[in-house]
Amino acid sequence: VGIVRRAEVDVTDRRLLGVALDLAVATAGRGRREPLLTDVVDVLTEGAEPLRSVAAARSETGYRRVARDLLNTLALICDGTIRGIFNRPSTVSPTLDTPALSLDISALADDPDDVLAAAMLCSWAWSSAVIDGVRGEGAGNVVVVQDELWRALRVAPGLVERSDQITRLNRHRGVVSFQVTHSLDDLRALPTEADRAKAHGLVSRNGVVVLGGMAERELDALAGITPLSPGERSLVTSWAAPPTWVPGALHPGRGRYLVKSGERVGLPVALDLTPSEQSLYDTDGAFTRRAPAAGR
């Protein structure tokens, strides 16, 4: 709802959603099926007494006035740019004993940011529920990777709080979380000052920071989160140097990272891909593949 509106959801709408969801779950349960978003819309449209009580409305007209924006927002979720993502039955159920689970949303890569952000946040929340199930089965620790963090947080105010809520209790739950973004500039570009402050706290809570090649300016901003020695700064900035003009030469920072944990000395590491990994993860493939010969 916040993504579609590009604004935070107010208290009344939160309460209306909560009551409507409870009623929709109860109705779907009697039919022995999972509730859908359209069920929530139907419940809100009917405007039963519990909903009118939340809206403090004495008449149907008064209730319609209070619930109108919320109904229109949910209608956009069902019929707008993100239609089909949240208003259909789930087609996948997690297997709790699987060693690894990857949620691939690359099919949405060319969609607007609000579509991708909604899918990412939903994936994180879904993964969190799976983790709770795994922990309930007595499994060991779980590792979660949240890639392209910036895309999910910048769409609307308040989304940092959603991500923060999902990850805040990870230590207590025995969950190790990797949050990946391109630059701290991505977090400084968030919609509101409150979001920027929360994002800074989100980064500061990380016990380990892994740095690829970065410019001096970015390292200055990072100083308040993890201190770097002159030697460490020099190493990280050297990885951000421009590549040579020699065809086929690797970028100086390719596969080079500095692992930092608080005041400890940073650990420089190098990652070399196997031939099969190079084929799978070649992000320059569109430029390096040769066009097929004529007539073939």
C-alpha positions as CSV (number, residue, x, y, z in Angstrom):
1,V,0.0,0.0,0.0
2,G,2.8,2.4,0.9
3,I,4.6,1.7,-2.4
4,V,1.5,2.3,-4.5
5,R,0.8,5.6,-2.7
6,R,4.4,6.5,-2.4
7,A,3.6,7.7,1.1
8,E,3.3,6.2,4.5
9,V,0.0,4.5,5.5
10,D,-1.9,6.4,8.2
11,V,-3.2,4.8,11.4
12,T,-6.9,4.6,10.3
13,D,-6.0,2.7,7.1
14,R,-3.7,0.4,9.1
15,R,-6.6,-0.5,11.4
16,L,-9.0,-0.9,8.6
17,L,-6.6,-3.3,6.8
18,G,-6.1,-5.3,10.0
19,V,-9.8,-5.8,10.6
20,A,-10.5,-6.5,6.9
21,L,-7.7,-9.0,6.8
22,D,-9.1,-10.8,9.9
23,L,-12.6,-11.0,8.3
24,A,-11.2,-12.1,5.0
25,V,-9.2,-14.9,6.6
26,A,-12.2,-16.1,8.6
27,T,-14.4,-16.1,5.4
28,A,-11.7,-18.0,3.3
29,G,-11.2,-20.4,6.2
30,R,-14.8,-21.5,6.1
31,G,-14.3,-22.3,2.4
32,R,-11.0,-24.1,3.2
33,R,-8.9,-21.9,1.0
34,E,-6.2,-19.3,1.3
35,P,-7.5,-15.7,1.4
36,L,-6.7,-13.4,-1.5
37,L,-6.3,-9.7,-1.8
38,T,-9.6,-9.5,-3.6
39,D,-11.2,-11.0,-0.5
40,V,-9.9,-8.0,1.5
41,V,-11.3,-5.6,-1.1
42,D,-14.7,-7.3,-1.0
43,V,-14.8,-7.1,2.8
44,L,-13.8,-3.4,2.8
45,T,-16.5,-2.8,0.1
46,E,-19.2,-4.5,2.2
47,G,-18.2,-2.3,5.2
48,A,-19.3,-4.6,8.1
49,E,-19.9,-3.1,11.5
50,P,-16.3,-3.8,12.8
51,L,-15.0,-1.7,9.9
52,R,-17.5,1.1,10.5
53,S,-16.4,1.2,14.1
54,V,-12.8,1.7,13.2
55,A,-13.8,4.4,10.7
56,A,-15.9,6.1,13.5
57,A,-18.7,6.3,10.8
58,R,-22.3,6.6,11.7
59,S,-23.6,6.0,8.2
60,E,-22.6,4.0,5.1
61,T,-21.8,7.3,3.4
62,G,-19.4,8.3,6.2
63,Y,-17.7,4.9,6.0
64,R,-17.3,5.1,2.2
65,R,-15.7,8.5,2.6
66,V,-13.1,7.2,5.1
67,A,-12.4,3.9,3.2
68,R,-12.4,5.4,-0.3
69,D,-8.6,6.1,-0.6
70,L,-7.7,2.7,0.8
71,L,-10.1,0.9,-1.5
72,N,-8.7,2.8,-4.5
73,T,-5.2,1.9,-3.4
74,L,-6.0,-1.8,-3.2
75,A,-7.8,-1.6,-6.5
76,L,-4.5,-0.3,-8.1
77,I,-2.7,-3.2,-6.6
78,C,-5.2,-5.6,-8.3
79,D,-5.5,-3.6,-11.6
80,G,-2.5,-1.3,-11.8
81,T,1.2,-1.8,-12.6
82,I,1.7,-4.5,-10.0
83,R,-1.4,-6.5,-10.9
84,G,-1.0,-10.2,-10.9
85,I,1.7,-10.3,-8.2
86,F,-0.4,-10.0,-5.0
87,N,-3.9,-10.8,-6.1
88,R,-3.6,-14.4,-7.2
89,P,-3.2,-17.7,-5.3
90,S,0.4,-18.6,-4.3
91,T,1.8,-21.2,-6.7
92,V,4.9,-22.1,-4.6
93,S,5.2,-23.7,-1.1
94,P,8.5,-23.8,0.6
95,T,10.2,-27.1,1.5
96,L,11.6,-26.5,5.0
97,D,14.4,-29.1,4.7
98,T,15.8,-27.7,1.5
99,P,19.5,-26.6,1.9
100,A,19.1,-23.4,-0.1
101,L,16.2,-21.4,-1.5
102,S,16.5,-18.6,-4.1
103,L,13.7,-16.3,-5.1
104,D,14.3,-15.2,-8.6
105,I,12.5,-11.9,-9.5
106,S,14.7,-11.1,-12.5
107,A,11.6,-11.3,-14.7
108,L,10.7,-7.9,-13.2
109,A,14.0,-6.3,-13.9
110,D,12.6,-4.0,-16.6
111,D,9.5,-3.1,-14.7
112,P,9.1,0.2,-12.8
113,D,10.8,0.6,-9.4
114,D,7.5,0.3,-7.5
115,V,6.9,-3.1,-9.0
116,L,10.3,-4.4,-8.2
117,A,10.3,-2.9,-4.7
118,A,7.0,-4.5,-3.9
119,A,8.2,-7.8,-5.1
120,M,11.5,-7.5,-3.1
121,L,9.8,-6.5,0.1
122,C,7.3,-9.3,-0.3
123,S,10.1,-11.8,-1.0
124,W,11.9,-10.7,2.2
125,A,8.8,-11.0,4.3
126,W,8.0,-14.4,2.8
127,S,11.6,-15.5,3.4
128,S,11.2,-14.4,7.0
129,A,8.2,-16.6,7.4
130,V,10.1,-19.5,5.9
131,I,12.9,-18.9,8.4
132,D,10.5,-19.0,11.3
133,G,9.2,-22.3,10.0
134,V,12.8,-23.7,9.7
135,R,13.7,-22.5,13.2
136,G,10.5,-24.1,14.5
137,E,11.7,-27.4,13.1
138,G,14.9,-27.1,15.1
139,A,17.2,-26.4,12.2
140,G,20.6,-24.6,12.5
141,N,21.5,-21.1,11.6
142,V,20.2,-19.5,8.4
143,V,22.0,-17.2,6.0
144,V,19.9,-14.6,4.1
145,V,21.2,-12.5,1.2
146,Q,19.3,-9.3,0.3
147,D,20.7,-8.0,-2.9
148,E,20.1,-4.6,-4.5
149,L,18.9,-3.2,-1.2
150,W,18.6,0.4,-2.6
151,R,15.9,-0.5,-5.1
152,A,13.5,-1.7,-2.4
153,L,14.1,1.3,-0.1
154,R,13.9,4.4,-2.3
155,V,10.5,4.1,-3.8
156,A,8.4,5.5,-0.9
157,P,8.8,6.9,2.6
158,G,8.8,4.4,5.4
159,L,10.1,1.4,3.5
160,V,13.4,1.5,5.4
161,E,11.3,0.8,8.6
162,R,9.8,-2.3,6.9
163,S,13.3,-3.7,6.1
164,D,14.5,-2.8,9.5
165,Q,11.7,-4.7,11.2
166,I,12.5,-7.8,9.2
167,T,16.2,-7.8,10.0
168,R,16.3,-6.3,13.5
169,L,15.8,-9.5,15.4
170,N,18.0,-11.7,13.2
171,R,20.6,-12.2,15.8
172,H,18.1,-13.5,18.3
173,R,16.7,-15.8,15.6
174,G,20.1,-17.2,14.6
175,V,20.0,-15.5,11.2
176,V,23.0,-14.1,9.4
177,S,21.9,-11.4,6.9
178,F,23.9,-10.1,4.0
179,Q,22.6,-6.7,2.7
180,V,24.1,-5.7,-0.6
181,T,24.0,-2.2,-2.1
182,H,26.3,-0.3,-4.6
183,S,27.1,2.8,-2.5
184,L,26.2,4.7,0.6
185,D,25.0,7.4,-1.8
186,D,22.1,5.1,-2.5
187,L,21.0,5.4,1.1
188,R,21.6,9.2,1.3
189,A,19.2,9.6,-1.6
190,L,16.2,8.1,0.3
191,P,13.0,10.2,0.3
192,T,13.0,11.6,3.9
193,E,15.5,12.6,6.6
194,A,13.9,10.0,8.9
195,D,14.5,7.3,6.3
196,R,18.1,8.4,5.8
197,A,18.7,8.2,9.6
198,K,17.2,4.8,9.8
199,A,19.2,3.6,6.9
200,H,22.4,4.8,8.6
201,G,21.4,2.8,11.7
202,L,20.7,-0.2,9.5
203,V,24.2,-0.1,8.1
204,S,25.8,0.7,11.5
205,R,24.4,-2.4,13.0
206,N,26.2,-4.7,10.6
207,G,28.9,-6.6,12.5
208,V,31.0,-7.1,9.3
209,V,31.3,-4.7,6.3
210,V,32.7,-6.0,3.0
211,L,34.0,-3.2,0.8
212,G,34.7,-3.3,-2.9
213,G,36.5,-0.5,-4.8
214,M,35.3,2.9,-3.6
215,A,36.3,6.5,-4.1
216,E,37.8,8.7,-1.4
217,R,34.6,10.7,-1.0
218,E,32.6,7.5,-0.2
219,L,35.2,6.4,2.3
220,D,34.8,9.7,4.1
221,A,31.1,9.0,4.5
222,L,31.9,5.5,5.7
223,A,34.3,6.7,8.4
224,G,31.4,7.2,10.9
225,I,30.4,3.5,10.4
226,T,33.7,1.6,10.2
227,P,37.1,3.3,10.6
228,L,39.8,2.6,8.0
229,S,43.5,3.0,8.4
230,P,45.5,5.0,5.7
231,G,46.7,1.7,4.2
232,E,43.2,0.2,4.1
233,R,41.9,3.4,2.4
234,S,44.6,3.3,-0.1
235,L,43.9,-0.3,-1.0
236,V,40.2,0.2,-1.4
237,T,40.6,3.3,-3.6
238,S,43.2,1.6,-5.8
239,W,40.5,-1.0,-6.7
240,A,38.3,1.9,-7.9
241,A,41.0,3.0,-10.4
242,P,39.9,3.2,-14.1
243,P,40.7,0.1,-16.2
244,T,43.5,0.1,-18.8
245,W,43.0,0.5,-22.6
246,V,44.3,-3.0,-23.1
247,P,41.6,-5.2,-24.5
248,G,40.8,-8.2,-22.3
249,A,42.6,-6.8,-19.3
250,L,40.8,-7.2,-16.0
251,H,39.7,-4.2,-14.0
252,P,42.1,-3.7,-11.1
253,G,39.2,-4.1,-8.6
254,R,37.7,-7.2,-10.1
255,G,37.1,-9.8,-7.4
256,R,38.9,-7.7,-4.7
257,Y,37.3,-6.9,-1.4
258,L,38.2,-5.7,2.1
259,V,36.5,-7.5,5.0
260,K,36.2,-5.2,8.1
261,S,34.8,-5.9,11.5
262,G,34.8,-2.9,13.8
263,E,38.3,-1.8,14.8
264,R,40.0,-5.0,13.7
265,V,42.5,-5.0,10.9
266,G,40.8,-5.4,7.5
267,L,41.3,-8.7,5.6
268,P,41.9,-8.2,1.9
269,V,40.5,-11.1,-0.2
270,A,40.5,-12.0,-3.8
271,L,37.7,-14.0,-5.5
272,D,38.6,-16.0,-8.6
273,L,35.7,-17.6,-10.6
274,T,35.9,-21.0,-12.1
275,P,35.3,-21.3,-15.9
276,S,31.7,-22.5,-15.3
277,E,31.1,-19.6,-12.8
278,Q,32.5,-17.1,-15.3
279,S,30.0,-18.3,-17.9
280,L,27.1,-18.2,-15.4
281,Y,27.8,-14.7,-14.0
282,D,29.2,-12.8,-17.0
283,T,27.3,-9.5,-16.6
284,D,29.2,-8.1,-19.7
285,G,27.9,-10.9,-21.9
286,A,25.9,-8.5,-24.1
287,F,29.1,-6.8,-25.0
288,T,31.5,-9.7,-25.2
289,R,29.4,-12.2,-27.2
290,R,30.2,-12.2,-30.9
291,A,27.4,-11.9,-33.4
292,P,26.6,-15.1,-35.3
293,A,28.2,-15.3,-38.8
294,A,26.0,-14.4,-41.7
295,G,24.0,-17.3,-43.1
296,R,24.1,-19.3,-39.9
